[in-house]
Amino acid sequence: MYIRLLCVRIRTSVNRNQLSELKGKIRVFVAKIQGMLISLDKKKKAYCHKRQQAFLLRNFTS
């Protein structure tokens, strides 16, 4: 009985460790995705800004 309890306890502790590792990996993954999205957004904004400037230059200098 006592040995079985010990095994269960060990198993749950292993599961907890795996869960915390998994949570850490998921957090890193989510952070990477957020970083990608932010950099994409910045690139898009810069691109739109450049296009807008080119458009304004073309229309008001000619």
N, C-alpha and C positions, 0 to 999 in steps of 0.2 A: 504493500500500500504506500509506504513512505517513498520507495524508489519510483513508483509510478508518478507520485506527486512531484518529485524532483525532476523527472523527465518532462512533465507538462510545463513546469516552471522554466526549464532550460529552453524548451521549444518556444514558449511565449516570448522569452527574452530575445531569442534569435529573431523571431518575427518582428519584434519591436525595433531591433537594430536594422533589419532589412527595410522596415517601413521608414525609419528616419533617413536611411541612405537614399531610398526612393524619393522621399520628400525633397531631400537636398538636390538630387538629380533633376527632379521636376522643376524646382525653383531656378536652378541654373538654366535649364532649357527655356523656361518662361522668360527669364531675364534676357537671354540671347535673342529670343523672338522680339521682345519689346525693343531691344537695341537695334535690331534690323529694321523694325517698323519706323523707329525714330529717325534712323539714318536715311531711310527711303523717303520719309516725309521731308527731311531737310533738303535732299537732292531735288525732290519734286518742286519744293518752294523756290530753290535757287534757279532751277530750269525755267519755271514760270516767270520768275522775276526777270531773267535774262531775255526771255521772249517778249515780255511786256516792254522792256526798255528798247529792244530792237524795233518793236512795233511803233512805239512813240517817236523814236528817232526817224524812222522812215516817213511817218505821216506828217511830222511837224517840220522836218528840214527840207522836204521837197517843195 
